[in-house]
């Protein structure tokens, strides 16, 4: 049995959720529009910095800034998918976004955990990044690990059965899609969104500190 079965709420709770969503739809859409606009600006800044870093073959800095760009892009994708799920109308549209989002979260949770690994911390040690920043990042990474423990199997099932690697079992696919409900899954999706937001904050500060120390090292070699 998939782990989200335990998240099923009674019909009154589901009706209440749908009503709350309807009553606050304009406010929610405005918040998503602002968040997406802010992320677009951050992504463009990281992109310009990365082009400069790659051109000069500054590999350590490229690794750090590439990681930040990756997480910002994931965060943007998440927000677009979640908004699409919340406000989708018409047969099958919400379910389509649901399975694509499950695949995205499963794949990127694996990627992020690997990218914030041995090589990342070796670079941070090399440039003597502040312990406070690293501890904040480790706390966020721990939250990601706990998220994976709670939801990875369920997300993988969607990915395997109806997502990126589809099994040819129509009845099972249909059963999973019918089990999807906003009240059960939106908290899971928004939790992962919150984790990516949380990770991007110390990573941005680490990048700034690393660049400052890297620039001083360059000056000393002139």
KOLMI-753921 format. One record per atom (N, C-alpha, C): atom name; residue in one letter; residue number from 1; x, y, z. Coordinates in steps of 0.001 Angstrom, whole numbers, plus 524288, in hexadecimal, padded with zeros to 5 digits. Layout:
   name   resn   resi    east   north      up
     CA      A    NUM       X       Y       Z
...
This chain:
   name   resn   resi    east   north      up
      N      X      1   80355   7FB50   80000
     CA      X      1   80000   80000   80000
      C      X      1   80375   804DC   80000
      N      X      2   80214   808BA   7FCC4
     CA      X      2   80537   80D6F   7FC67
      C      X      2   804B0   810AD   8015A
      N      X      3   808EF   8135C   802B9
     CA      X      3   8091E   815F7   807CE
      C      X      3   80544   81A78   80845
      N      X      4   8036F   81C86   803D2
     CA      X      4   7FFE9   820F6   80440
      C      X      4   7FA5E   81F58   805B0
      N      X      5   7F930   81A49   805C5
     CA      X      5   7F3F6   81898   8074D
      C      X      5   7F27D   81A9B   80CB1
      N      X      6   7F664   81AF4   81032
     CA      X      6   7F554   81CB0   81586
      C      X      6   7F3FF   8227C   815C5
      N      X      7   7F4EE   82560   81165
     CA      X      7   7F3D6   82AFB   8115F
      C      X      7   7EE2B   82C34   80FDE
      N      X      8   7EB14   8282C   80E65
     CA      X      8   7E5BE   8292D   80CB2
      C      X      8   7E2A3   82BE8   810F0
      N      X      9   7DFD0   82FEF   80F5B
     CA      X      9   7DC98   832DC   812FB
      C      X      9   7D6DB   831D3   811BE
      N      X     10   7D379   832EB   8157F
     CA      X     10   7CDF2   831FD   8148B
      C      X     10   7CBCA   835FA   810AE
      N      X     11   7C713   834EF   80ECE
     CA      X     11   7C4D9   83821   80AA4
      C      X     11   7C413   83DCE   80C47
      N      X     12   7C29C   83EB1   8112B
     CA      X     12   7C1D6   8440B   81303
      C      X     12   7C6E5   8472A   812CC
      N      X     13   7CB30   844A0   8144E
     CA      X     13   7D047   84741   81424
      C      X     13   7D1BA   848A0   80E87
      N      X     14   7D0A5   8451D   80AE8
     CA      X     14   7D1E2   84619   80570
      C      X     14   7CE98   84A9D   80344
      N      X     15   7C99B   84AAA   804A0
     CA      X     15   7C633   84EE8   802E9
      C      X     15   7C818   8541D   8051E
      N      X     16   7C99C   85416   80A22
     CA      X     16   7CB9B   858D4   80C9F
      C      X     16   7D07B   85AC1   809C8
      N      X     17   7D407   85739   80874
     CA      X     17   7D8DE   858A8   805BE
      C      X     17   7D7A1   85B24   80079
      N      X     18   7D424   858B6   7FD7B
     CA      X     18   7D2BB   85ABF   7F85A
      C      X     18   7D042   8602C   7F8D3
      N      X     19   7CD0A   860E8   7FCC9
     CA      X     19   7CA8A   86600   7FD8F
      C      X     19   7CE86   86A30   7FEFA
      N      X     20   7D243   868BE   8025E
     CA      X     20   7D657   86C6E   803DE
      C      X     20   7D9A4   86DF8   7FF23
      N      X     21   7DAC7   86A29   7FBDD
     CA      X     21   7DDD0   86B28   7F724
      C      X     21   7DAE0   86EDC   7F388
      N      X     22   7D5D8   86DE7   7F2E3
     CA      X     22   7D2A5   87133   7EF86
      C      X     22   7D25D   876CA   7F199
      N      X     23   7D1A2   8775C   7F6AA
     CA      X     23   7D0FF   87C80   7F90D
      C      X     23   7D602   87FBF   7F8ED
      N      X     24   7DA88   87D0B   7F8BF
     CA      X     24   7DF91   87FCA   7F8E8
      C      X     24   7E29C   87F4E   7F3CC
      N      X     25   7DFF7   87DF2   7EF9C
     CA      X     25   7E2A8   87CD0   7EAB0
      C      X     25   7E5A4   8818B   7E893
      N      X     26   7E34B   8862E   7E8BC
     CA      X     26   7E5F3   88AD2   7E6A6
      C      X     26   7EADD   88C16   7E9C4
      N      X     27   7EA72   88BA8   7EEF1
     CA      X     27   7EEF9   88CB2   7F24A
      C      X     27   7F352   888C0   7F150
      N      X     28   7F1E4   883CA   7F0CF
     CA      X     28   7F5C3   87FB5   7EFD6
      C      X     28   7F872   88082   7EA91
      N      X     29   7F55F   881BD   7E692
     CA      X     29   7F79E   88293   7E162
      C      X     29   7FB6F   88729   7E16C
      N      X     30   7FA19   88B48   7E44D
     CA      X     30   7FD92   88FCF   7E4AC
      C      X     30   802AA   88E68   7E76E
      N      X     31   8024C   88B2C   7EB86
     CA      X     31   806F6   8898A   7EE64
      C      X     31   80A85   88634   7EAF4
      N      X     32   80825   882A4   7E7F1
     CA      X     32   80B4D   87F64   7E474
      C      X     32   80DC7   882A7   7E028
      N      X     33   80AE6   88675   7DE1D
     CA      X     33   80D12   889D4   7DA08
      C      X     33   811C4   88CD9   7DC14
      N      X     34   81164   88EE8   7E0E3
     CA      X     34   815BC   891D5   7E334
      C      X     34   81A61   88E45   7E44D
      N      X     35   81950   889A5   7E66C
     CA      X     35   81D8A   885E7   7E797
      C      X     35   8205A   88440   7E29F
      N      X     36   81D6D   8834A   7DE78
     CA      X     36   81FCB   881B4   7D988
      C      X     36   8230A   88619   7D729
      N      X     37   8211B   88ADD   7D7B5
     CA      X     37   8240B   88F61   7D5B8
      C      X     37   82930   8900C   7D8B3
      N      X     38   828FC   88F7A   7DDDA
     CA      X     38   82DBC   88FE7   7E110
      C      X     38   831AA   88BA6   7DF9B
      N      X     39   82FBA   886E0   7DEE4
     CA      X     39   83335   88291   7DD77
      C      X     39   835A6   88374   7D81E
      N      X     40   8329E   88573   7D47A
     CA      X     40   834AD   8868C   7CF3A
      C      X     40   8394D   88A4F   7CF90
      N      X     41   838DA   88E4D   7D2C0
     CA      X     41   83D19   8921A   7D35F
      C      X     41   841EE   88F83   7D5B5
      N      X     42   8412A   88C48   7D9B9
     CA      X     42   84593   88997   7DC32
      C      X     42   84834   885D9   7D85D
      N      X     43   8451C   88309   7D556
     CA      X     43   8473A   87F5E   7D182
      C      X     43   84A79   88239   7CD6D
      N      X     44   848A3   886B7   7CBC3
     CA      X     44   84B8A   889BF   7C7D8
      C      X     44   850C4   88BAA   7C9FD
      N      X     45   850DD   88D40   7CEFE
     CA      X     45   855C0   88EF2   7D17B
      C      X     45   8599E   88A6D   7D1B8
      N      X     46   857BD   885DF   7D37C
     CA      X     46   85B20   88145   7D3E5
      C      X     46   85D2A   87FB5   7CE7B
      N      X     47   859C8   88002   7CA96
     CA      X     47   85B63   87E97   7C549
      C      X     47   85FD4   88208   7C353
      N      X     48   85F66   88717   7C432
     CA      X     48   86381   88AAD   7C276
      C      X     48   868A1   889AD   7C55A
      N      X     49   86846   888BC   7CA76
     CA      X     49   86CF8   88784   7CD84
      C      X     49   86F7B   88279   7CB9B
      N      X     50   86C3E   87E93   7CA99
     CA      X     50   86E52   87984   7C8DD
      C      X     50   8711F   879EE   7C39A
      N      X     51   86F04   87CF6   7C015
     CA      X     51   8718E   87DA0   7BAFD
      C      X     51   87718   87FB3   7BBB6
      N      X     52   877A9   88375   7BF39
     CA      X     52   87CC9   885C7   7C053
      C      X     52   8806A   881BE   7C2D4
      N      X     53   87E4F   87EBC   7C682
     CA      X     53   88172   87AD4   7C942
      C      X     53   88332   87671   7C591
      N      X     54   87FA1   874B2   7C24A
     CA      X     54   880E8   87082   7BE90
      C      X     54   884F1   87265   7BA99
      N      X     55   8843A   8772D   7B8B1
     CA      X     55   887DE   87964   7B4E3
      C      X     55   88D6D   8798B   7B704
      N      X     56   88DF1   87AE5   7BC0A
     CA      X     56   89320   87B48   7BE6D
      C      X     56   8950A   8761B   7C0B8
      N      X     57   891DC   8720D   7C03B
     CA      X     57   89333   86CCB   7C210
      C      X     57   89464   86CAF   7C7EF
      N      X     58   89131   86F99   7CAE3
     CA      X     58   891A8   86F92   7D091
      C      X     58   88DFE   86B56   7D2A8
      N      X     59   89001   8669E   7D2BC
     CA      X     59   88CB2   86201   7D37A
      C      X     59   88A06   861BE   7D8CD
      N      X     60   88CCB   86346   7DCEB
     CA      X     60   88A71   8630A   7E227
      C      X     60   885AB   8669B   7E283
      N      X     61   88654   86B64   7E0AA
     CA      X     61   88205   86F1D   7E0DD
      C      X     61   87D96   86D70   7DD3A
      N      X     62   87F10   86B35   7D8CA
     CA      X     62   87B1A   86941   7D51D
      C      X     62   877B4   86518   7D7B5
      N      X     63   87A24   8619B   7DAAD
     CA      X     63   8773B   85D71   7DD45
      C      X     63   87348   85FBE   7E11B
      N      X     64   87502   8637A   7E443
     CA      X     64   8718B   865C8   7E830
      C      X     64   86D06   868B1   7E5AA
      N      X     65   86E34   86BE4   7E1CC
     CA      X     65   86A1D   86F0E   7DF67
      C      X     65   8667E   86BC2   7DBFC
      N      X     66   8688D   867A8   7D9A8
     CA      X     66   86541   8641D   7D699
      C      X     66   86143   8616A   7DA21
      N      X     67   862F0   85FDD   7DEC6
     CA      X     67   85F64   85D72   7E28B
      C      X     67   85AF8   8612D   7E3FD
      N      X     68   85C55   8660F   7E504
     CA      X     68   8585A   869EC   7E65A
      C      X     68   85486   86AB4   7E1D8
      N      X     69   85694   86B25   7DD1E
     CA      X     69   85332   86BBD   7D88A
      C      X     69   84F90   8671D   7D7DE
      N      X     70   85198   8626C   7D8C8
     CA      X     70   84E6E   85DA9   7D850
      C      X     70   849E4   85DC5   7DC28
      N      X     71   84AFC   85F26   7E110
     CA      X     71   846DF   85F35   7E510
      C      X     71   842E6   86383   7E3FF
      N      X     72   844AC   86809   7E230
     CA      X     72   84105   86C3D   7E0D3
      C      X     72   83D69   86A97   7DC60
      N      X     73   83F8C   867CE   7D881
     CA      X     73   83C54   86601   7D426
      C      X     73   8385C   861F8   7D5F8
      N      X     74   83A07   85E7F   7D96D
     CA      X     74   8366C   85AAC   7DBAE
      C      X     74   83210   85D75   7DEA5
      N      X     75   83384   86165   7E1B2
     CA      X     75   82FAE   86460   7E4B0
      C      X     75   82BAF   866F6   7E121
      N      X     76   82D7C   86912   7DCC4
     CA      X     76   829EA   86B80   7D906
      C      X     76   82642   8676D   7D6A8
      N      X     77   8286D   862FC   7D511
     CA      X     77   82534   85EC7   7D2D6
      C      X     77   8210A   85CFC   7D6BA
      N      X     78   8229C   85C65   7DBA8
     CA      X     78   81EF8   85AB5   7DFB3
      C      X     78   81A5E   85E71   7E02E
      N      X     79   81B90   86376   7E073
     CA      X     79   8176C   8675A   7E127
      C      X     79   813B3   86771   7DC82
      N      X     80   815DB   866D9   7D7CF
     CA      X     80   81289   866C7   7D325
      C      X     80   80EFE   861FD   7D32C
      N      X     81   8112F   85D7D   7D485
     CA      X     81   80E0D   858AE   7D4B9
      C      X     81   809E2   858FC   7D8FD
      N      X     82   80B5F   85AD7   7DD94
     CA      X     82   80797   85B1E   7E1E7
      C      X     82   80321   85ECB   7E088
      N      X     83   80467   86348   7DE53
     CA      X     83   8004F   866F1   7DCB9
      C      X     83   7FCCE   86473   7D891
      N      X     84   7FF2A   861A3   7D4E6
     CA      X     84   7FC1F   85F19   7D0CD
      C      X     84   7F86E   85AFB   7D30F
      N      X     85   7FA51   8581C   7D6F4
     CA      X     85   7F709   8542D   7D97B
      C      X     85   7F27D   856B9   7DC5C
      N      X     86   7F399   85AE2   7DF33
     CA      X     86   7EF8E   85D73   7E24F
      C      X     86   7EB28   85FA1   7DEF9
      N      X     87   7EC8C   861AF   7DA5F
     CA      X     87   7E8A6   8647E   7D749
      C      X     87   7E750   861D9   7D21F
      N      X     88   7E8E9   85CEC   7D187
     CA      X     88   7E7BF   85A19   7CCAF
      C      X     88   7E1E2   85922   7CC1F
      N      X     89   7DFF8   8599B   7C75F
     CA      X     89   7DA80   85881   7C632
      C      X     89   7DA46   854F1   7C16D
      N      X     90   7D68F   8515F   7C170
     CA      X     90   7D5FD   84DD2   7BD01
      C      X     90   7D820   84870   7BE36
      N      X     91   7D5F2   8448F   7BBA0
     CA      X     91   7D739   83F1E   7BCA5
      C      X     91   7DD04   83DF7   7BBBE
      N      X     92   7DF99   83BB5   7BFAD
     CA      X     92   7E4E0   839B6   7BF26
      C      X     92   7E93D   83DA0   7BFDA
      N      X     93   7E806   842BE   7BFF7
     CA      X     93   7EC3B   846A2   7C03C
      C      X     93   7EEFD   84696   7C580
      N      X     94   7EBFB   8466B   7C9AA
     CA      X     94   7EE4B   84655   7CEE6
      C      X     94   7F188   84167   7CFA9
      N      X     95   7EF92   83CFB   7CDC1
     CA      X     95   7F257   83804   7CE5B
      C      X     95   7F76C   837F5   7CB41
      N      X     96   7F766   83A83   7C6B9
     CA      X     96   7FC2F   83ADD   7C394
      C      X     96   8006E   83DD1   7C689
      N      X     97   7FF09   84246   7C8C9
     CA      X     97   802CF   84549   7CBD6
      C      X     97   80490   8424A   7D0AD
      N      X     98   800F3   83F62   7D2F7
     CA      X     98   80227   83C44   7D7A0
      C      X     98   8067A   83854   7D68F
      N      X     99   805E5   83538   7D268
     CA      X     99   809E1   83133   7D16D
      C      X     99   80F14   83397   7CFBF
      N      X    100   80EDE   837E6   7CCBD
     CA      X    100   813C3   83A7A   7CB37
      C      X    100   81692   83CC5   7CFF6
      N      X    101   8138D   83EE8   7D39A
     CA      X    101   815E5   8412F   7D847
      C      X    101   8183F   83CF6   7DBC6
      N      X    102   815B0   83886   7DC28
     CA      X    102   817DD   83427   7DF37
      C      X    102   81D1C   83271   7DD03
      N      X    103   81D75   8321C   7D7CF
     CA      X    103   82264   830A9   7D547
      C      X    103   82690   834C7   7D665
      N      X    104   82522   839C4   7D5CB
     CA      X    104   828D7   83E0B   7D6CB
      C      X    104   82AFB   83DCE   7DC58
      N      X    105   82785   83D24   7E02C
     CA      X    105   82936   83D29   7E5A2
      C      X    105   82C9D   8386F   7E6CC
      N      X    106   82B1A   833DE   7E4D5
     CA      X    106   82E3C   82F2E   7E5D6
      C      X    106   833B8   82FCC   7E38C
      N      X    107   83409   8316E   7DE9B
     CA      X    107   8391C   831C8   7DBF5
      C      X    107   83C8A   8360B   7DE69
      N      X    108   83A4F   83AA5   7DF51
     CA      X    108   83D85   83F01   7E12B
      C      X    108   83F05   83E77   7E6EC
      N      X    109   83BD3   83BC7   7EA09
     CA      X    109   83D64   83ADF   7EF78
      C      X    109   8424A   8377B   7EFA9
      N      X    110   8429D   833B4   7EC14
     CA      X    110   84757   83078   7EBA8
      C      X    110   84BFA   833C5   7E9E2
      N      X    111   84B27   836FE   7E5E9
     CA      X    111   84F5B   83A2D   7E3B3
      C      X    111   8518A   83E08   7E7B1
      N      X    112   84E0B   840BD   7EA67
     CA      X    112   84FC4   844C1   7EE1B
      C      X    112   852FB   8425A   7F27D
      N      X    113   8513F   83DE3   7F474
     CA      X    113   85425   83B5E   7F8B3
      C      X    113   859A0   839D2   7F6F3
      N      X    114   85A1E   8381D   7F212
     CA      X    114   85F41   836A1   7F00B
      C      X    114   862B4   83B6C   7EF15
      N      X    115   86052   83F9D   7ED08
     CA      X    115   86359   84450   7EBD2
      C      X    115   8656B   846FA   7F0BE
      N      X    116   8625C   846B5   7F504
     CA      X    116   8644E   848D2   7F9FF
      C      X    116   866FA   8445B   7FCE2
      N      X    117   86B1F   8427B   7FA86
     CA      X    117   86DE6   83DF5   7FC92
      C      X    117   873A6   83F11   7FD83
      N      X    118   876D5   83B25   7FCC6
     CA      X    118   87C60   83B72   7FE19
      C      X    118   87F22   83FE6   7FB49
      N      X    119   87E60   84052   7F62E
     CA      X    119   88111   8445B   7F32B
      C      X    119   87F82   849C7   7F505
      N      X    120   87A83   84A8E   7F611
     CA      X    120   878A0   84F9F   7F7E2
      C      X    120   87B5E   85137   7FCF7
      N      X    121   87B8C   84DAB   800B4
     CA      X    121   87DD8   84F03   805C8
      C      X    121   883C6   84F8A   8057F
      N      X    122   88640   84CCD   801D7
     CA      X    122   88BDD   84D8C   80102
      C      X    122   88D01   8530E   7FF09
      N      X    123   889B6   85503   7FB89
     CA      X    123   88A60   85A59   7F996
      C      X    123   88988   85E4C   7FDFB
      N      X    124   88582   85D53   80123
     CA      X    124   88467   860DD   80586
      C      X    124   888EC   860F0   8096D
      N      X    125   88B35   85C69   80A5B
     CA      X    125   88FB0   85C1D   80DEE
      C      X    125   8946A   85EF0   80B9B
      N      X    126   8951A   85E59   8068D
     CA      X    126   8997F   860CC   803D8
      C      X    126   89956   866C0   8046A
      N      X    127   8949E   868FB   80441
     CA      X    127   89412   86EAC   8048B
      C      X    127   89248   87081   809F5
      N      X    128   89290   86CDF   80DB1
     CA      X    128   89177   86E21   81331
      C      X    128   88C38   87100   813E6
      N      X    129   88822   86E8B   811CE
     CA      X    129   882DD   870B1   81247
      C      X    129   8811B   87077   817FB
      N      X    130   87E56   87472   819B3
     CA      X    130   87CB8   874EE   81F29
      C      X    130   879B9   87021   82107
      N      X    131   87AFD   86E61   825C1
     CA      X    131   87860   869C9   827FE
      C      X    131   87283   86A9B   828A5
      N      X    132   870F8   86F66   82A01
     CA      X    132   86B62   8707A   82AC2
      C      X    132   8684E   86F77   825C2
      N      X    133   86A6C   87129   8215D
     CA      X    133   867CD   87051   81C5D
      C      X    133   8677D   86A80   81B14
      N      X    134   86BB8   867BB   81C13
     CA      X    134   86BD8   8621E   81AEA
      C      X    134   8680E   85F1E   81E6D
      N      X    135   867AE   860B8   82352
     CA      X    135   8640E   85E17   826DE
      C      X    135   85E62   85F08   82538
      N      X    136   85D3F   863C9   82380
     CA      X    136   85801   864EC   82182
      C      X    136   856B4   86192   81CC4
      N      X    137   85A8E   86110   8195B
     CA      X    137   859C5   85DE3   814AE
      C      X    137   85902   85824   8161C
      N      X    138   85C29   85633   819BF
     CA      X    138   85BB1   850BD   81B60
      C      X    138   85658   84FA9   81DD7
      N      X    139   8544B   85379   820B2
     CA      X    139   84F1B   852D6   8230B
      C      X    139   84AEF   85265   81ECA
      N      X    140   84B71   8558F   81AB3
     CA      X    140   847BE   85555   81659
      C      X    140   8484F   8503A   81358
      N      X    141   84D2A   84E6F   812BA
     CA      X    141   84E11   8497E   8100B
      C      X    141   84BD7   844F1   81331
      N      X    142   84C1C   8454B   81860
     CA      X    142   849CC   84155   81BBE
      C      X    142   843E5   84125   81B00
      N      X    143   84186   845B8   81A7E
     CA      X    143   83BED   845ED   8197F
      C      X    143   83AA0   84351   81446
      N      X    144   83E05   8440E   81069
     CA      X    144   83D51   84174   80B5A
      C      X    144   83DAB   83B8C   80BF4
      N      X    145   84178   839B2   80EF5
     CA      X    145   84212   8340F   80FE0
      C      X    145   83D3D   831C7   8127E
      N      X    146   83B1A   8349D   8164C
     CA      X    146   83661   832C8   818F7
      C      X    146   831B6   832A4   8153E
      N      X    147   83168   83687   811D2
     CA      X    147   82D43   836A6   80DE6
      C      X    147   82D99   831D1   80A68
      N      X    148   83250   83089   808C2
     CA      X    148   83306   82BF9   80564
      C      X    148   8316D   826F7   80831
      N      X    149   832CF   82680   80D28
     CA      X    149   83150   821DC   81022
      C      X    149   82B61   82145   81062
      N      X    150   828B4   825AE   810EE
     CA      X    150   822FF   82592   81181
      C      X    150   82026   824A0   80C58
      N      X    151   82249   826B9   80801
     CA      X    151   81F2F   826E4   80331
      C      X    151   821C0   8246E   7FE65
      N      X    152   826B6   822E7   7FEC5
     CA      X    152   8297F   82112   7FA22
      C      X    152   826F0   81C51   7F79F
      N      X    153   8253E   81893   7FABA
     CA      X    153   822E5   813D8   7F88A
      C      X    153   81DEB   8150D   7F586
      N      X    154   81AAC   81876   7F7B7
     CA      X    154   815CB   819E7   7F51C
      C      X    154   816DB   81CC6   7F000
      N      X    155   81A7D   8207E   7F02C
     CA      X    155   81BD6   82374   7EB81
      C      X    155   81E36   81FEB   7E756
      N      X    156   82169   81C3E   7E90E
     CA      X    156   823D0   81894   7E562
      C      X    156   81FB9   81526   7E2CB
      N      X    157   81BAB   813AF   7E5BA
     CA      X    157   8177A   8107D   7E388
      C      X    157   814BD   81355   7DF1B
      N      X    158   813A0   8185F   7DFEF
     CA      X    158   81129   81B71   7DBCD
      C      X    158   814C8   81BD0   7D718
      N      X    159   819C1   81CD9   7D824
     CA      X    159   81DA6   81D45   7D3EF
      C      X    159   81DF1   81841   7D0CC
      N      X    160   81DEF   813CD   7D37D
     CA      X    160   81E9B   80EC7   7D0E3
      C      X    160   819B1   80D0E   7CDFD
      N      X    161   81537   80DFF   7D050
     CA      X    161   8105A   80BD7   7CE37
      C      X    161   80DD4   80F66   7CA27
      N      X    162   80DD9   81496   7CB1E
     CA      X    162   80B2F   8180E   7C771
      C      X    162   80E6C   81CCB   7C5E0
      N      X    163   8135C   81CF9   7C78B
     CA      X    163   81693   82189   7C670
      C      X    163   81AAD   82084   7C254
      N      X    164   81F92   82146   7C3CF
     CA      X    164   823DE   82106   7C00D
      C      X    164   824CD   81B7D   7BDFB
      N      X    165   82414   81792   7C13F
     CA      X    165   82501   81221   7BFAE
      C      X    165   81FE6   80F20   7C054
      N      X    166   81C9A   80F5D   7BC72
     CA      X    166   8174C   80D69   7BD05
      C      X    166   816FA   80776   7BCA9
      N      X    167   8145C   8051C   7C088
     CA      X    167   812C2   7FFB0   7C01C
      C      X    167   80DFB   7FF81   7BC8B
      N      X    168   80CCC   7FAC4   7BAA2
     CA      X    168   80863   7FA3B   7B707
      C      X    168   803C4   7F7C1   7B9D4
      N      X    169   80252   7FA19   7BE31
     CA      X    169   7FE00   7F81C   7C15D
      C      X    169   7FA01   7FC7F   7C1F0
      N      X    170   7F63A   7FC9A   7BE63
     CA      X    170   7F285   800E2   7BE30
      C      X    170   7EF48   80150   7C327
      N      X    171   7ED8B   7FCF1   7C54A
     CA      X    171   7EA3C   7FD22   7C9F4
      C      X    171   7ED29   7FF68   7CE9A
      N      X    172   7F22D   7FDF7   7CF25
     CA      X    172   7F54E   8001F   7D365
      C      X    172   7F63A   805F6   7D290
      N      X    173   7F748   80781   7CDA9
     CA      X    173   7F7EE   80D0D   7CC78
      C      X    173   7F2FC   81011   7CDE7
      N      X    174   7EE8C   80DF7   7CC5F
     CA      X    174   7E98E   81089   7CD72
      C      X    174   7E887   810F5   7D349
      N      X    175   7E9EA   80CD2   7D628
     CA      X    175   7E918   80CCC   7DBD1
      C      X    175   7EC3E   81122   7DE70
      N      X    176   7F11C   811C7   7DCD1
     CA      X    176   7F474   815D2   7DF25
      C      X    176   7F260   81B3D   7DDE2
      N      X    177   7F0DC   81C1D   7D900
     CA      X    177   7EED3   8213B   7D781
      C      X    177   7E9CF   82288   7DA73
      N      X    178   7E678   81EA3   7DB3D
     CA      X    178   7E19E   81F8A   7DE1F
      C      X    178   7E29F   8208B   7E3E2
      N      X    179   7E709   81EAA   7E5DF
     CA      X    179   7E845   81F7B   7EB6C
      C      X    179   7EA39   824FC   7EC84
      N      X    180   7EB91   827C9   7E851
     CA      X    180   7EDAA   82D0F   7E8F1
      C      X    180   7E976   830C5   7EAE8
      N      X    181   7EACA   833CB   7EEF9
     CA      X    181   7E74E   837EC   7F0DD
      C      X    181   7EA99   83C82   7F2A5
      N      X    182   7E87A   8412E   7F200
     CA      X    182   7EB49   845DF   7F399
      C      X    182   7ECB8   845B8   7F95E
      N      X    183   7E8FB   84415   7FC93
     CA      X    183   7E9DD   84423   80237
      C      X    183   7EE3D   84080   803DC
      N      X    184   7EF08   83C42   800E6
     CA      X    184   7F325   83886   80248
      C      X    184   7F87B   83A3D   8004D
      N      X    185   7F8A4   83C70   7FB94
     CA      X    185   7FDB3   83D32   7F90C
      C      X    185   7FFE3   842B3   7F940
      N      X    186   7FC91   84695   7F969
     CA      X    186   7FE99   84BF1   7F996
      C      X    186   8024C   84CC2   7FE38
      N      X    187   80115   84AB3   802EC
     CA      X    187   804E4   84B46   8073A
      C      X    187   80A33   848CD   80609
      N      X    188   80A3C   84469   80334
     CA      X    188   80F2A   841E1   801C9
      C      X    188   8122D   84545   7FDEA
      N      X    189   80F60   84737   7F9F5
     CA      X    189   811E8   84A69   7F5FF
      C      X    189   813FF   84F87   7F84C
      N      X    190   810DE   85205   7FB93
     CA      X    190   81288   85704   7FDD1
      C      X    190   816EA   85645   801D0
      N      X    191   81721   851B6   8044E
     CA      X    191   81B78   850A1   807E8
      C      X    191   820A0   85076   804F0
      N      X    192   820A6   84DE6   8006E
     CA      X    192   82575   84DB0   7FD5A
      C      X    192   826D9   85313   7FB3B
      N      X    193   822E5   85610   7F9BB
     CA      X    193   823CE   85B6B   7F7FD
      C      X    193   8265C   85EA2   7FC51
      N      X    194   82476   85DFC   8011E
     CA      X    194   826AF   860CE   80596
      C      X    194   82C56   85F2B   80684
      N      X    195   82D8D   85A38   805B7
     CA      X    195   832E3   8584C   80674
      C      X    195   83697   85AC6   80275
      N      X    196   834EC   85B18   7FD84
     CA      X    196   8384F   85D8D   7F98F
      C      X    196   83915   86358   7FABB
      N      X    197   834F9   865EC   7FCA3
     CA      X    197   8358B   86B6E   7FE32
      C      X    197   8397A   86BEC   802A4
      N      X    198   8390F   8685B   80662
     CA      X    198   83C75   8686D   80AFA
      C      X    198   84221   86769   80976
      N      X    199   842F6   863DE   805C6
     CA      X    199   84844   862A7   80406
      C      X    199   84AC1   8673C   8011A
      N      X    200   847AE   86A06   7FE16
     CA      X    200   849D6   86E2D   7FACB
      C      X    200   84BF4   872C0   7FE04
      N      X    201   849E7   87382   802BD
     CA      X    201   84B9B   877F5   805E8
      C      X    201   85151   87770   807A6
      N      X    202   852E3   8732C   80A6F
     CA      X    202   8586C   872C1   80BE4
      C      X    202   85BF7   87201   8072E
      N      X    203   859FB   86F78   80301
     CA      X    203   85D41   86EBD   7FE5E
      C      X    203   85EB2   87403   7FBEE
      N      X    204   85AEE   87798   7FBC4
     CA      X    204   85C13   87CC3   7F9AC
      C      X    204   8603E   87F90   7FCD1
      N      X    205   85FEF   87F30   801FE
     CA      X    205   863D3   881AA   80561
      C      X    205   86924   87EFD   804E9
      N      X    206   8691A   879CC   8044B
     CA      X    206   86DFD   876E3   80383
      C      X    206   87092   87895   7FE71
      N      X    207   86D7A   8792F   7FA49
     CA      X    207   86F9A   87AF2   7F54C
      C      X    207   87230   8804A   7F5CB
      N      X    208   86F8C   883DE   7F875
     CA      X    208   871A0   8892B   7F919
      C      X    208   876C6   8890F   7FC20
      N      X    209   876DE   88613   8005F
     CA      X    209   87BA4   885BB   80388
      C      X    209   88007   8831D   8007B
      N      X    210   87EBA   87EFF   7FD93
     CA      X    210   882B1   87C34   7FA88
      C      X    210   88502   87FB4   7F64A
      N      X    211   881B2   882AB   7F3AA
     CA      X    211   8838F   8862E   7EF8A
      C      X    211   88730   88A5E   7F1C9
      N      X    212   885C1   88C82   7F648
     CA      X    212   88901   89087   7F8CD
      C      X    212   88E6B   88E5F   7FA1A
      N      X    213   88E8D   889B1   7FC5B
     CA      X    213   89390   8875B   7FDDA
      C      X    213   896AB   885A6   7F90F
      N      X    214   893DD   883D0   7F510
     CA      X    214   8966F   88251   7F02F
      C      X    214   898E1   88716   7ED8F
      N      X    215   89629   88B7A   7ED95
     CA      X    215   89829   89050   7EB38
      C      X    215   89D0E   8922A   7EE07
      N      X    216   89D1F   891A7   7F335
     CA      X    216   8A1C2   89336   7F633
      C      X    216   8A66B   88FBA   7F4D9
      N      X    217   8A560   88ABC   7F41C
     CA      X    217   8A994   8872C   7F28F
      C      X    217   8ABC7   888A8   7ED36
      N      X    218   8A84F   88A29   7E99B
     CA      X    218   8AA15   88BE0   7E470
      C      X    218   8AD74   890C4   7E4D8
      N      X    219   8ABBC   89455   7E817
     CA      X    219   8AEC5   89938   7E8CF
      C      X    219   8B436   8981D   7EAFD
      N      X    220   8B490   89458   7EE78
     CA      X    220   8B98D   89309   7F0E2
      C      X    220   8BD59   89074   7ED11
      N      X    221   8BB3D   88E41   7E8DC
     CA      X    221   8BEA5   88B97   7E50F
      C      X    221   8C08D   88F4F   7E0C4
      N      X    222   8BE6B   89417   7E0CF
     CA      X    222   8C01E   897D7   7DCBF
      C      X    222   8C556   89A4C   7DE13
